[in-house]
Amino acid sequence: MNEIERKFLVENSAFKAQAYKHERIAQGYLNSHPERTVRIRTKGDKCYLTIKGKSNESGTTRLEWETEIPVAEAQSLLELCESGSIDKIRYEVKSGGHIFEVDEFFGENEGLIIAEVELQHEDETFQKPEWLGKEVTGDNRYYNAYLSRNPYKKWK
């Protein structure tokens, strides 16, 4: 149930030509507390309830539990969510033996593009694509729960 991932800013849109899949994602938070988040996500024609725990000191590992839920239930739960939401397209890009999930944000977070790579262990090596920029693993500002309350457009 642990998720181990590293996050990076993306320097350009070259990843789009390398993507083998992309889907629109919308999500809201029933709880966005840094110690634990509870989110509702629609991804394509599927919906999910996800609970995430607090990250470890390095920001790479945290508990994640997710289950698919019916669309009608997701729509009802979205009405209960805190103010602020996330709207993005997720691109999946293969690089070496890993898959990078690249999120291009819209709405109040437009202009932000973040790539994540899931790992089997914290010190696992991976091939970095040329469009990968500064690492932001462990920087809470780049968590979706934070972005839903403190949109990227308001950072400047």
WODAUR-V355769 format. One record per backbone hydrogen bond with DSSP energy under -1.0 kcal/mol. NH is the residue of the N-H (numbers start at 0). CO is the residue of the C=O. E is the energy in kcal/mol with one decimal. If there is no record, write none. Layout:
# WODAUR-V355769
nh=NH co=CO e=E
nh=NH co=CO e=E
This chain:
# WODAUR-V355769
nh=2 co=61 e=-3.3
nh=4 co=59 e=-2.6
nh=5 co=116 e=-1.9
nh=7 co=114 e=-2.6
nh=8 co=133 e=-2.9
nh=9 co=112 e=-1.6
nh=10 co=130 e=-2.8
nh=15 co=12 e=-1.7
nh=19 co=91 e=-2.4
nh=22 co=89 e=-1.9
nh=24 co=87 e=-3.4
nh=25 co=41 e=-2.1
nh=26 co=85 e=-2.1
nh=27 co=39 e=-2.1
nh=29 co=37 e=-2.5
nh=30 co=37 e=-1.6
nh=35 co=32 e=-1.3
nh=36 co=51 e=-2.6
nh=37 co=30 e=-2.5
nh=38 co=49 e=-2.7
nh=39 co=27 e=-2.6
nh=40 co=47 e=-2.5
nh=41 co=25 e=-3.0
nh=42 co=45 e=-3.1
nh=43 co=23 e=-1.5
nh=45 co=42 e=-1.9
nh=47 co=40 e=-2.6
nh=48 co=66 e=-2.6
nh=49 co=38 e=-2.3
nh=50 co=64 e=-3.0
nh=51 co=36 e=-2.4
nh=52 co=62 e=-2.4
nh=55 co=60 e=-2.4
nh=58 co=55 e=-1.2
nh=61 co=2 e=-1.9
nh=63 co=0 e=-3.5
nh=64 co=50 e=-2.7
nh=66 co=48 e=-2.2
nh=68 co=46 e=-2.3
nh=73 co=69 e=-2.3
nh=74 co=70 e=-2.7
nh=75 co=71 e=-1.8
nh=76 co=72 e=-2.6
nh=77 co=73 e=-2.5
nh=79 co=76 e=-1.4
nh=81 co=28 e=-3.3
nh=85 co=26 e=-2.6
nh=87 co=24 e=-2.5
nh=88 co=103 e=-2.2
nh=89 co=22 e=-3.0
nh=90 co=101 e=-3.0
nh=91 co=20 e=-2.6
nh=92 co=99 e=-2.6
nh=94 co=97 e=-2.8
nh=97 co=94 e=-2.0
nh=99 co=92 e=-3.4
nh=100 co=115 e=-2.6
nh=101 co=90 e=-3.2
nh=102 co=113 e=-3.4
nh=103 co=88 e=-2.7
nh=104 co=111 e=-2.4
nh=105 co=86 e=-2.6
nh=108 co=105 e=-1.7
nh=109 co=106 e=-1.6
nh=111 co=108 e=-1.7
nh=113 co=102 e=-2.0
nh=114 co=7 e=-3.0
nh=115 co=100 e=-2.3
nh=116 co=5 e=-2.0
nh=118 co=3 e=-3.1
nh=123 co=120 e=-1.7
nh=131 co=128 e=-1.6
nh=132 co=8 e=-3.2
nh=135 co=6 e=-2.3
nh=138 co=135 e=-2.3
nh=141 co=138 e=-2.2
nh=142 co=139 e=-1.8
nh=146 co=142 e=-2.4
nh=147 co=143 e=-2.0
nh=149 co=145 e=-2.8
nh=152 co=107 e=-2.4
nh=153 co=150 e=-1.7
nh=154 co=151 e=-1.8
